[in-house]
Amino acid sequence: MRPAAPAPAATPRPPRWERRKDARPGELLDAALDLFVEKGYAATRLDDVAARAGVSKGTLYLYYAGKEELFKAVVRQNIVPLIEAFERDAAGSTAGSAELLGEFFRRWWTSFGATRLAGIAKLVVGEAGNFPELARFFQQEVVLRNVMLLRSIIERGVRQHEFRAVDVDASIHLWMSPMVLRAIWEHSILPCCPSGAEVPIERFLDAHLDFVLGALAPDAARGLPERTQ
């Protein structure tokens, strides 16, 4: 009787860092986003990012030269596309300017303010003094593009006589500041010490939009004398 052939040796599972190369950048960025939000910029170590992504630190360096480049890639991968998408939608929209303005605030909240991405804004505010280059980068890539988008909606409404003329620069600061503060608050103070008296976000957004549209309403609609230019 012939002896049975030996069973084929089990193929060892490759380590996690031997997965498809095209998957690695996304996994590294996901891990980096989590750690930046959890720990802040200064406390996030590249060793920890690599470990969470399941790769070696050497593999991380194949894609990103250092922590600053990794942070910039996180912003460009996760936040900038959100702005670009709304820029395209706003440019092609036939909706009224008031509707478009409401969409801007609600979409800003649901895609950014209510997500872990708001933790990046908190990071920049908290660590700008020690890492001014990151703050300048975030200002150029995110803040100014949001400002330009909001400006385009307001100026569109003024041109079409849906809104009255306002000081656009000052108004944008006034109207974005409560949104940003609410997002940072929900990712910093609120989890530590909830008071139970917080206004639900839907009521907050409704009241905020009502305030903004009231300020933009044509003078006749507000019961005021028409302005002469």
Sequence and secondary structure as in RCSB ss.txt:
>XXXX:A:sequence
MRPAAPAPAATPRPPRWERRKDARPGELLDAALDLFVEKGYAATRLDDVAARAGVSKGTLYLYYAGKEELFKAVV
RQNIVPLIEAFERDAAGSTAGSAELLGEFFRRWWTSFGATRLAGIAKLVVGEAGNFPELARFFQQEVVLRNVMLL
RSIIERGVRQHEFRAVDVDASIHLWMSPMVLRAIWEHSILPCCPSGAEVPIERFLDAHLDFVLGALAPDAARGLP
ERTQ
>XXXX:A:secstr
               GGGS GGGHHHHHHHHHHHHHHHH TTT  HHHHHHHHTS HHHHHHH SSHHHHHHHHH
HHHTHHHHHHHHHHHHT  S HHHHHHHHHHHHIIIIITSTTHHHHHHHHHHTTT HHHHHHHIIIIIHHHHHHH
HHHHHHHHHTTSS    HHHHHHHHHHHHHHHHHHHTTHHHHS  S    HHHHHHHHHHHHHHHHS TTTTT  
    
